[in-house]
Amino acid sequence: MPTSKQLKPLQRCINSIRTLDDRMPIGVIVVLIALSDGEEIEVRDLQGELDMTVQSIFRALTYLGDQHWNKKSNKGGLNLVEQRIHPEDRRLRLAKLTPKGTMFVKQLEEFL
């Protein structure tokens, strides 16, 4: 069983995520972590890697992007992730961290 001292870095990461949105769903956090290496990735590859539905991944990417997934809330997005259409196949979408997202992930890494 981990000690309280060993769990402190995790607690700092959770507190940092809560500063962005104190109600962020775990699925959104999972997608953010999957993008943390900074490489651009096809959304369908995220689906296979995370075992999540495409709809859940798109919802998470929108949540982390420039618009909040719940448009009724009138909240702006977190601007941590950007999406674009694949240049060679318009059916595919690519996602990666924005500079702000990269800085945020680096901050989390410092806690660990």
KOLLUMSE-595426 format. One record per residue (C-alpha): x, y, z. Coordinates in Angstrom, 3 decimals, always signed. Layout:
REM residues N
ATOM:X:Y:Z
...
***
This chain:
REM residues 112
ATOM:+0.000:+0.000:+0.000
ATOM:+1.469:+3.403:-0.958
ATOM:+2.169:+5.820:+1.825
ATOM:+0.731:+9.304:+2.010
ATOM:+4.180:+10.699:+1.175
ATOM:+4.343:+8.574:-1.985
ATOM:+0.911:+9.804:-3.089
ATOM:+1.728:+13.521:-2.656
ATOM:+2.911:+13.956:-6.294
ATOM:-0.331:+12.418:-7.538
ATOM:-2.315:+14.758:-5.288
ATOM:-0.431:+17.753:-6.737
ATOM:-1.285:+16.586:-10.272
ATOM:-4.957:+16.187:-9.373
ATOM:-5.034:+19.648:-7.780
ATOM:-3.410:+21.142:-10.874
ATOM:-6.009:+19.515:-13.141
ATOM:-8.771:+20.824:-10.870
ATOM:-7.515:+24.373:-11.420
ATOM:-8.477:+23.954:-15.079
ATOM:-11.893:+22.472:-14.378
ATOM:-12.908:+20.999:-11.051
ATOM:-15.452:+18.724:-12.768
ATOM:-13.266:+17.364:-15.555
ATOM:-14.359:+13.797:-16.353
ATOM:-11.765:+11.051:-16.024
ATOM:-12.136:+10.199:-19.736
ATOM:-10.946:+13.684:-20.628
ATOM:-7.939:+13.308:-18.349
ATOM:-7.140:+9.936:-19.945
ATOM:-7.132:+11.513:-23.436
ATOM:-4.917:+14.360:-22.231
ATOM:-2.434:+11.863:-20.798
ATOM:-2.498:+9.852:-24.046
ATOM:-1.456:+12.990:-25.938
ATOM:+1.233:+13.917:-23.412
ATOM:+4.154:+12.770:-25.565
ATOM:+3.490:+15.777:-27.809
ATOM:+3.211:+13.782:-31.033
ATOM:+0.309:+14.267:-33.410
ATOM:-1.921:+11.181:-33.491
ATOM:-4.888:+9.998:-35.535
ATOM:-8.065:+9.872:-33.490
ATOM:-8.737:+6.265:-34.568
ATOM:-5.330:+5.316:-33.129
ATOM:-6.369:+6.899:-29.831
ATOM:-9.493:+4.781:-29.921
ATOM:-7.472:+1.582:-30.172
ATOM:-4.957:+2.701:-27.570
ATOM:-7.534:+3.818:-25.007
ATOM:-10.373:+1.380:-25.681
ATOM:-12.867:+4.261:-25.753
ATOM:-15.633:+4.994:-28.231
ATOM:-14.926:+7.480:-30.999
ATOM:-17.716:+9.670:-29.621
ATOM:-16.102:+9.755:-26.175
ATOM:-12.736:+10.658:-27.666
ATOM:-14.211:+13.437:-29.805
ATOM:-16.089:+14.770:-26.781
ATOM:-12.849:+14.764:-24.766
ATOM:-10.901:+16.445:-27.581
ATOM:-13.564:+19.141:-27.858
ATOM:-13.500:+19.596:-24.080
ATOM:-9.724:+20.001:-24.204
ATOM:-9.873:+22.139:-27.350
ATOM:-11.090:+25.644:-28.017
ATOM:-14.771:+25.040:-27.212
ATOM:-16.256:+23.398:-24.184
ATOM:-18.135:+20.219:-25.117
ATOM:-21.299:+21.481:-23.398
ATOM:-22.198:+24.516:-25.487
ATOM:-25.087:+25.329:-23.158
ATOM:-22.606:+26.113:-20.406
ATOM:-21.210:+29.069:-22.370
ATOM:-17.723:+28.075:-21.264
ATOM:-14.716:+28.520:-23.460
ATOM:-12.481:+25.563:-24.097
ATOM:-9.282:+24.787:-22.253
ATOM:-7.123:+25.229:-25.384
ATOM:-4.866:+22.317:-24.425
ATOM:-5.430:+20.261:-27.598
ATOM:-5.884:+21.096:-31.256
ATOM:-7.474:+19.017:-33.979
ATOM:-7.140:+19.143:-37.719
ATOM:-8.236:+17.156:-40.731
ATOM:-5.629:+14.800:-42.155
ATOM:-4.139:+16.482:-45.265
ATOM:-4.272:+13.301:-47.358
ATOM:-7.541:+11.774:-46.147
ATOM:-10.307:+14.156:-45.135
ATOM:-12.112:+11.371:-43.270
ATOM:-9.362:+11.246:-40.658
ATOM:-8.706:+13.666:-37.820
ATOM:-5.402:+14.378:-36.134
ATOM:-4.933:+15.669:-32.600
ATOM:-1.999:+17.031:-30.625
ATOM:-1.230:+19.251:-27.667
ATOM:-1.176:+23.000:-28.157
ATOM:+1.768:+24.964:-26.736
ATOM:-0.417:+25.653:-23.688
ATOM:-1.162:+21.922:-23.406
ATOM:+2.523:+21.079:-23.653
ATOM:+3.351:+23.539:-20.874
ATOM:+0.578:+22.110:-18.698
ATOM:+1.773:+18.525:-19.191
ATOM:+5.345:+19.575:-18.356
ATOM:+4.025:+21.128:-15.155
ATOM:+2.357:+17.828:-14.255
ATOM:+5.567:+15.934:-15.038
ATOM:+7.471:+18.143:-12.593
ATOM:+5.186:+16.940:-9.806
ATOM:+6.051:+13.344:-10.588
***
